[in-house]
Amino acid sequence: MKGAGKPLSLDASQLKVTSATVNGKKARFVHDEKHSKLEIPGVPARKSHVEIAYTKQVSDDVIFGLYKSKYGKDYILATDFEPSEARTVFPCIDEPAYKAVFRLRITTDAGLGVIANTPIAKKESVPSGKTRFTFEQTPKMSTYLVFFAIGDFEETMIQADGVEAISATRPGQSKNSVLALSFAAKALEEYQKYYGIPYPLKKLHVVALPEYHTGAMENWGAISSRESYALITDDTSFSQKNRGAMSMVHEVAHQWFGDLVTMKWWDDIWLNESFASFMSYKMTDRIKPEWGMWGVFLRDEVFVGLSQDALSTTHPIQTKAKTVEEAVHLFDSISYNKGGSVLRMLEAYVGEAAFRKGVSKYLKEFSYSNATGKDLWDALGVTSKLPVARVAREWLTRPGYPLVQVKTRGGSVELTQSPFRLGGGKATGTWPVPVSMRADGRAMSVFLDRKKARVRASTKSELLVNPGHTGFYATLYDTEGYERLASNFAALSGHDKSGLLNDLYLFLQAGLVPPEMYARFVSLCGAHPDAITTQVVGDQLLTLEAIAAESKIIRRIDDEFYPPLISAFGEDPRPGEPEYIGATREYLTSGYAFSNPAFARKMAERFGDFASLDPNLKAAAAMGYAITYGEKAKKPLQEMLKSTESEVERAKIWQGLCTFREPELVTESLELGISGEVSRSDSGYPLIFGSYNPYARDAVWGWITKRYDAVREIYGGSQQFYLYMGYSIPLCAVEHEQEAKRFFAGKRFREGGSSLKRILELLHIHSGLRRRLLSSGD
């Protein structure tokens, strides 16, 4: 309120406002639905009491805002407000910089439960036969963090340093919530130690929702999550168990970094997400050191960030967004994956102790308020006494990263940096790059802040740049360098092998190395088993199969990669093996079942024991069954999908339903995903899995062109919708590039913003790579 008589302007959308009062007197109001604004004129600038009466119609068709999270014939009424859906449920100033205290009172049918950010202060029966829940007031917080859910809940509670950690599930599922809840509770304890700040609330709920459009959300005191993250057990496949645990630890990190201290505007969303992404690995590693989390960090954060940031359509980690619609497209691999990778690099630069002290200083200084990235860098600079702001500014405000070329000249190594782009094109500039090296057993480093540098080093038997792959850049060696790496490949660590293969995969896409060079090192991976490297290459081969399965060199790579590694790791668990080997086995068996019909038949024989099968083999069994039996497998798989309550299990069945060699069967699976016969949370699975199937590539692209608008409506054009399109279109449209450009012209292109530009660029890169792979070896 800016002055006496000035209108109070609030955000309000999809609401029917019926009346307004100011200090007890009826007031005029103007509701501009087109611009989502509600104005009440003449509100005094002094403290005023404003009441607004309105109604809200809950849609049956969406899974965001206030929606029905359905299971069978029942549902949980739940909220999901990030970034700007709070205005669709109550009039407010729906921007993160405007924090308020919320006092929530909800009246609902007797017998139902209600969960909100804070504990229940009072529960009472009212004359209408309903029950009224009054909740304790919240701390000062942003609107997008407000949460409530109404339904029939089962709850489980454990104590975490005096805080009640509570899971809430639909009936019959509480037994499956204990493991994820234990990770949330342990994370609460670890973060309190790390931040040096007690958890600010009395309780923390983890609410498992049967239909949920993203992964999870950090609502203060009440984390909401899709069931596949919140309902994990010791019988869940390792990859899904790891994903669920990481999700819980990620969202608990936000309870301080994001909720207690919030960015001022959405163009600093990276500040929330980069930090939570980085910290989730650090804390999960403390809780489960035997899980090898820093290898997973390379696979899921660093390498994914490098891939997206090599596009010309990338953006700086810290980038401007004038509107919420623009900000939606910033919830991507740059804000999460690259941002987390750069934070890890900065921590290595300032030291772990100074980094932790700086984070704690930042959180204490801006508690219950808002901050910017500069505020964090200033705090880290104070605690480390290093020019953090300068280094951070270069990496955060510039898109892309450098390619560091390595050449040996006598007794020295020449390093040259230049901007790297997958699609080529001109780019200029240099980064301050902390380059680490190892030569003949000796560690050394150089701060490469200009185009070239020369380092004196003996390289007679060994030269490795960026050991451990802690630096966010790609390394291209000369011919002598790659020969040396090939000779020493067996001695490289798993992190170094996976980093080398990731760089080669980037260069393969960019046309900087021939397919034969990439194939040579993949063959070395087959001969020298390493768990995380196998997973990284397995991901790469899925994409290469999707866009050019008929290529002779891809068929050769498959034969040199899969059989020796399946033999080395085994088709079944071995006594005493590390738990994370299960994820490697899942990559190998599902990947080879897809590419080799004989192995698919072998995996199909296990499908009859699906319920008791090792969870890491279930995807391969479902895929092998679909590939082997085709049309005959459709009905059993569909019936199993519809009868299975667990989203974790359904994901494995979806892999089978999208692996058919018959394109029309894959189209049926896509349609089933949005039909309402199964959870709408599942609709992303057939889109992703179907797009990786080269036999159904054209059918999936055709389905997307027909059902694009329908799927977009389900997700409300959110970041999750464009994430799914980002997986699908660069694969399934690889032979339809010009058609795709025409399809996404006009309104769709404007709505898609920067996300769609990145999707079309990656499609162009994949189309070029397909042509090179098909011509290779002929």
N, C-alpha and C positions, 0 to 999 in steps of 0.2 A: 504494500500500500504506500503510494508515493506522496499523498497529500490529501487534505480534507476534500471530500467530494469527488475524488478520483475513483474511477471504476476498479473493482477487484476483478482481475482477469485470471481465469483458471483454465486448465486443460480439461476438456470433457468430450468424450467421443462415444458413440453407440449407447447413449443414455437418454432416457426420456425425463427431462427435468419438469417437475410440476409446480414447485413453489420455492421461494427463498425468503428468509427473514434476516434482518440485521438488528442486533440488540433487541430482539423481541418484536420488532415491527416488520410487517410484510413489506417486501422490497421487489422492485421491478428487476427483471433479468433478461438478457438476450443470449440465446444459445445458437451459435453459428456452427452447425454440424459439419459444414463443408470444411471449415478451418479448425475444427475440434476445439472451439473456444466458448467459454461461458463467462459473460461479463455481468457483474452486478454493480450498477452505478451508485455513487454517493456513499460509499463505505468510508466512515471516518478513519483518519490515519492513526488515531490512538487505538489502543487495544479494543477490538470489537468481537462480538460473538455472532457468527454467521451460521445459519442452518439452511441446508439445501435438501429438498425432498425430490426423489427421482426413482425411477424403476430401471431395471436392466434385464433384458431378455437374453438368456444363455443359449448359445447356438449349439446344435447337435453336430455341426459339420467341421468344426475347427478343433485344434489341440493347442491353443495358446490363449493368453488373457485369462478370463474366467471360463472354464470349460468342463465338460463331462469326460472324465477319464474312465472309460468303460471297460468292464469285464463281464462277459456273459450278458445277462439281462440287468445287471446292476452297474453302478458307477460311483466314483468319488468325484465330488465337485471340488475342483482345485484351481489355484491361480498360478500363472507364470507371467510375470510382468516385464522382464528385461527385454528390450531397453525402455519401451514407452507404452506399455499396455495398462499401466495403473489407471490411466485416464479413461479407460473403457469400463472401469468398475466403480470409481469414485472421482468426483471433481477434485483436482489438486494442481499444484505446480509440478508437473511431471518431468523434472530435470534433476540430475544427481546433485547439483550444487545447493538445492533447496531441501534442507533436512527439517524434519518435524518429529514430534512425539505423537504416536498413534495409540488411541484407546479403542479397542475393538469389542463390540458386543454383537453376538450372532444368535438368532432364534431359529430353531430348526425342529424337525420332527423328533418326537421322543424316541429314544433308542439309538440315535445316531451320535457319533463322536465329532468333535471339532478340534482342530489343531491350528495354532497360530504361532507367531514369532515368540511370544512370551507364555508363561504358565497361566493356567486358568485361575482367576481370582475368586470367581463365584459361579456356581452352577445351580439353577433353580427351575422348578416347574412353573409354567405360566397358565392362566385360565384357559387358553385355547387348547390345552392338552399337549403343548409343545414344550421344548426345553430351551432355556436361555443361558448362554455361556458368556460370561464377562471376563476379559483377559486383563492381566496386569499391563500397565502402560509400557510402551517400548522406550528404549533410549532414543535420542535424536538420530534419525536415519533417513535415507533417501527412499522415495516412493517405490522404486523398482525392487526394493528388498522386502516390501510388505508381502506377507503370505498368509493364506488360510486354506484349509481343506475340510470338507464335511463328508462323512461316510461311516461305514461300518468297519472299524479298525481293530486289529490285534496289535498290542504293544508289548515290547520287551525293553527292560531298562537295566542298564549297568552304570556303576559309578566311575567317574573319571576325575580324580582330584577334587571331590566334593561337588562336581557338576553331574546332573542327571543326563546321561546319553540314552536316548530312547528311539527305538525303531517303531515305525507304524506301517502296517501292511494290510492288504485285504485279507479276509478270513482264510485261514488255512495256510498262510505263508510265513507266519512269524518265525517258525523253526528255521527258515532259510535266510533270515535276516541277521543272525548272530555274528557271522564272520565279518560282514561289511561294517556292522555296528562296532565291533571290537577295534577295527582299524580307525574308525572315527574317534573312538574314545582314546585310543593310544595317541592319535595325532593331537587331540586336545591337550594331553599331558606334555607331549614333546614341544608343541608350539608355545605353550606357556613358559617353558624353560627358555626356548630360543628367543622369543620376543621380549622376555622379562616383563610381561604384562599379563595379569590374570584374565581369563576368559570373562568378557563383560556381562554375560547373561547367566540365569540360573539353570537353564536346561538347553539341550541341543537335540532336536528331533532329526531323524533321517526318515523321510516319508517316501515309501516305494509306490510309485504310481504305475498302474498297468498300461496306461497310454500316456506317453510323454515325448515331446517332439525333439528335444536335444538329449544331452547326456545327463546332466545334473545342474542344479542352480543353488547358489550360496545364500538364499534368503536367510536373514539374520536369525539364528536360533531355530530354524526349521528348514534344513536342506531338503529339497525335492529331487527325486532321482527316478530315472527309468528303472524298471525292475531288474534288467540284466546287470546293472551295476550294484544295486542294493540287495539283491537276493542271490548271493553266491555262497557256495559251500565247498567243503573239501573235495567233493566229487565233481566240481566244475572244472572245465579245462583250464590249464594254467594260464593261457593267454587271457581268458575272460576273468579269471580270478584276479590276475594282476591288474587288469583294466578297472575292475570294480574297486579294488583296494586303492588304486591311484586316484580314482574319481573322488572317493571319500576324503582322502588326504588333501587333494586339491581344493575341495569346497571348504574344508575346515581351515585351510590357510587363509581363505577369503574372510573368515569371521573377524579377523583383524585387518588384513591387507585388502581393503575393498569395502568392508562393512563398517568397521570402526573408523578407518580413514578411507575416504572415497575420492575418486578423481572428480575434478570440477566439471568436466564435460566429456562426452563420449570419444573425442579425439585422443583422450588419454586412456582408452580402454586397455591398451597394451600394459599400462602400469599395473592394473589389476591382474590381467591374465598371464602376462609374461612371468610375473613374480610367483603366482600360484603354480604355474607350470613347472618352474625351476624348483620351487620349494617342495612340491609333491614328490619329486625324485629324491631329494635330500632326506626328507622325513621318512619316506617308505624304505629307503636304504638303512636308516637307523632302526626301523621296526623289523625289517626283514633283510638283514645284510646278505643272506645266502641267495637272494633272488637276482643278484647281478644287475641292479637297477641302472647303473651308469652305461651299461651296454644297451639297455632298453632306451635310455635317454638319447643315445646316438641314433638308434633306429627310428624312434618315434618323434623326436624333437629336432635334433641337428640336421639329419638327412632330409626330413620333410621340409624344414625351413629352407635349406639350401636349394631344394628343387623349386619351390615356389618363388623364392627371391631371385632366381636366375631368369625370370620372365621380364620382358620389357614393361609389362603391365603391373609389375609389383608396386609397392608403395613403401615409404619409410615406416619404420616401427611407430614413430611418433608422427602422425600426419593429421592434417586439418580435416574436420568434417563440419560443414555448416549446418546440416540438418540431421535429425535422427535417421532419416532414410539413407543418407550417405553413410552414417556411422554403422548401420547394419552390415555393410560390406567390409568393415574393419575387423569383424569377428572371424579371423582367418588364420592361416598358417604363419603369417608374418607377426601378428600380435601375440599368438601363442608360442609357436615353435621357434621362430627366429628370435623373438624377444627373450624367451627362456634361455636360448643358447648364448646370446650376447650377455645376459646377466651372469651366466656361469663363467664366461670369459672375463667379465669385470671382477667377479669374486676372486678368480685366479690372480688378477692384476693387483688387487688391494689386499688380499689375504682373507682367510675365513673369519678370523676374529674381528678385524676392522669392518668387514662387511656386516656381520651380525650386529655389532654395536651401532653401526650407521642406520640399519633398519629399525632397531629398537628406538634410537633417538628420533627418527622420523615419525614413527607411530605414536610415541609419547607426545611429541610436539603438536601433532595435528589430530589427536583423538577427538571423535565425535564431530569432525569437521571435514574439510576437503583440501586436496593438495594437488600438485602437479609433479611431473617428472623432475623438474629442476629442483624441487624441494628435496627429493630423495637423493639426487646427485650431490647437492650441497651437504646433506647429512653425511654421506659416505666420504666426501672430501674432508670434512672436519675430523672424522674418526680415523681416516687413513693417512691424512696429510699428503695426499697425492692429487694431481690434477684430474680427478675423476670426471668432472663436468666436461672437460675438453675431449677426453677419449669417448665418453658416452655420447656427446653431441654428434661426433663424426659418425658413429655407428647407428644412432637412433634417428637422426634427421635426414639421412641419405638412403635412398633405395639401393638394393643390390649389395654385392660383396666382390672382393678381388679374386682373380685367378693369379696364383703365384706360380710362375714358370721357373723351373730349376734346371740349370745347366752346369756341368762340371768343366772346369778349365784348369788343367794341371793340378796344383795343390789347393785350389779354391773352388767355392760354389757361388755361382752367380744367380741372384734372385731378382726376378722382374715381376712387378705387379701391374695388372690392368683389369678394368671392370669385366666381369664375366656375364655373358648372355647366352641362354640356350639357343635362341633364334638368331644369333649374330647381331649385326647392327652396331652402330657407333656409340660409344660412351667414353667419357673421359674422367679423369680424377684419380686420386689415390686415397687410401685409408691409412690410419695409424695401425699397423698390423704387428702384434707381438708374435713373431715367428719363432717357434722352437724347433730344434733340429737334433738329430743324433747321427754322428758319423764315427765309424769304427769304435763303437762302444762309449763314446764321449758325448755328453749332453752339452748343448750350447744354445744361445738364443740371440736374436737380433731384433731391434725395433725398426721395422720397415715402414717408414713414414714418407718415403719418396718412391720414385718409380723403380730405381734399381739399387741393389746393394751387393757387395762382394764379401764373402766370409772365408777366411783361411781355414781349411779343413781337409784332412786326409780322407779320401773316399775309396780306399783300395778295396774294401770288402763290404762296406755298409754306408748307406746314406738314406735317412728317413726324415722327411720334413713333416711337421705337425704330428709328432707321436702322441697317441691317445686321442687325436682329433679333437683337442680342446679349442682350437682356433676356428673361427667361422669363415673359412675360405676354402677354395679348391686348389689342389696342387697338381700341376702338369709337369712330368719329368721329360727329359730328353730320352733318346733311344737307349743310351748307356744306363741311364737311371732305371728304366723299366727292366732292362736285362738284370741289373743288380737286384732289384726287388723280386724278380721271378726266382733268382737263385737262392735268395734268403727267405722266401715266402713262408716256409715251414717254421722259421724262428720268430716270425712276427706275432705280436699279441693279437687277441681277437679284436680289440678295438682298432688296431692298426690294419688288420686285414679288411675289416668291414669298411673303414674309412677309405682305403685304397680302392675297393670295389665300388663304393658309392661315387667317388670322383670319376672313375672310369665310366660308370653308367651315365653321369652327367655329360662327359665328353663324347660318349657314343651318341647321345641325343643331339648334341651340338655339332656333330660331324667332325670333331677334332681328333678322334681316333677311329680306325676302321673296326668293323664288327669282329674281325679276326683277333684283334688285340684284346678286346673285351672277352671274347670266348676263351682265349688262352688263360686268363686269370680266373675265370669261372671254373675252368677245368682244374686249376690248382686248388681251388676251394674244395672240389670233390675229392682230391687226393689228400688234403690236409684238413680234417674236420674241425670246425669251430662252431659252437652253437649260435652265437649272435650273427656271425658272418653268413651262416646258412640261412637265417631268417631274412637278413637284408637282401641277399641274392634271390631268395624265394619270392620276395615282394617284386623285385625287378622282373623276374621271369614271368610272373603273372601278367604284368603289363605287356611285355614283349609277345607273349602268347596271344593276348587279346588283340593286338594290332597286326600281328604278322605270324600267326601260328603255322602257316603253310611254308614259311621260309626254311630253306635247307639248313641254314646255320643255326636257327633256333631249335630245330629238331636235333641237331648235333649237340648243341649245348645241353639240352634236356638229358640226353643219353649219357653225357659225361659228368653231369652234376648229380642227378637224383640217385641212380643205383648205388654208387659207392657210399654215399652219405646215408642212405637208408640201411645199408649193410652195417655202417659204422655205428649209427645211433640205435638201430634196431626198430622193428615194427611194433614191439611191445615194451613196456617199461621193464627196466632191469633193477634188481635189488640195489639199494644204496645210491642210485643215480641222483644228481641234483634235480630239484623239482622243476626248474626252468627248462630242462631237456624236453619236458612234455610239449612246450610250445614249439620247439624245433621239430619234434616228431610230427606235430600237427601240420606245420608248413610243408614238410617233406611228403607225407602220405597224401595230403589233399592235392598238392601240386602235381605229384606224379600220377595220381589217379585221374586227374583231369587230362594230362597229356599222353598217357600210355594206356590203351584199351586193355591190355593184358593185366596190368596192375589194377585197373578199375574193376575187372572181373574178380580179382583176388579180394579187393576190399568189399565188393558186393556180397561175397559169401559171409561177411561179418554183420551184415545189416539185420539179419534175423535176431541177433543178440543186442540190438541197439540200446535197450534200456540198461543192460548191465555192462556194456562195452566201456573200455577206457575212454573217458571224456575227450581225450586228445585225438582219438581215432574216429569220433562220430562224424565229423565233417567228411572225411574220406569215405566212410562207409555209405553215407547218404549219397555222395556224389557218384561213387562206384555203382551203386544200385540204380540210379537214374540213367547213367551212361549205358549200363549193360542191358537194362530191360526197357528203356524208353517208355512208350505209351502204357505198358503194363505196370510201370512203377508209379504212374501219375496218381491214381486213386489212393493207393496205400500211403503215399507221402502226404497227399492233401488231407486225408483223414487223420493221420498222425499229427499234422500241423494244427488242425482245428481242435483236437482233443488235448493237446499238450499245454499245460498251464504255464510252464516255465519259458520265459523269453529266451533265456540262455539256450535251452534245448531247441526252441523253434528256429533260432538263428542257424543251427547246424542243418535242420531239415530244409530251410530255405536254400541253403547251398546246393542241396540235391535238386530241389525244384527248379533251380535256375541253371543247371548244368546239362539238361537234356540236349542231345544233339538235334532234336526236332524243334525248329524255331517256334512253331505254333504252340508248343507246350510251354515254352518260356514266356510267350505272350500271355498265356492263361495265368501264369504265376504272377506276372506284373499286374494283371487286372485283379487277381485275388488280393493283392497287397493293399488296394485302395477300396475294396468292395464293402468293407465293414463286417465281413464274415470273420475276420481275424483282427487282432489289435492293430490300430492305425500306427502305433509305434513301429510296427514291422515294415511299413511301406518302403522304407529306405533299403531294406535288405534285398528285395528282388531288383531294384534299380541298380544297386552296386554289383551284386553277384551276376545278374544277367548281362551287364555291360562287359564283364570280363570273359564272357563266353563267345568266342569268335564264330561259332556255328549259328549263334542267334543275333549277331551284331546288327544286321540290317533290320531284323524284326524289332529289336529293342529301340533302335532309332525311330522306326516308324511309329511305335507305340508312344514314344515321348512326344512326337509331333502332334499326335491325336489327343493325348491326355495331359499335356504340359500345364494348361490352365487349371485343370481339375486338381492336379497335385499341388500346384502353387497355392490354391485356395485353402487346401487342408493345412498347409504350413504358414499361411498368411504372408507369403513372400519373405519369410524370415531368413536369417543366415543359414539355418539348417537346410532349407530348401535349396539354396544355392550351393551348399556343401555337397548335397547329393548330386545335383546337376554337374558339379565340378568333377566328381568321380566318374559319372556316366558318359557325358557327351564327348570328352576327348578320346574315349575308347570306342563307343558304339558308332560314332559318326565319322570314323577315320576315313571312310571312302565316300563321305558325303559333305565334304568341307564347304563347297560353294552353296549347297542346299541349306546347310546349317546357317551360313551367313545371311541368306535370304530369310530364313525362318525367324531369326532373331533380330530382324530389322524393326525399326519403328518403335512402338510402345514397349515391346518386350525388351528391346535393347536399352531403352531409357530406364525401365524398371530394374534391369539387371545390373546397371551401373558398372563399377570396376570389377565386380565378380564375373560378370558375363564377358567382359573384355579378356580377363585372364583365361576363362574357359575356352574361348575361341583361339587365343594364342597357343594354348597347349594343344588344341586340336590340330592346328597348323604344324606344330613341331612333330606330333605323332604321325601326321600324314607323310611328312618328309622322311621320318625314320622308317616308316613302313616301306617306302620305295627303296631306300638304301638296303634294308634287310632282305627284301625280295630279290634284289640284284646281286647280293653278296653270295659268293660261292658258286655262281652259275658258270 
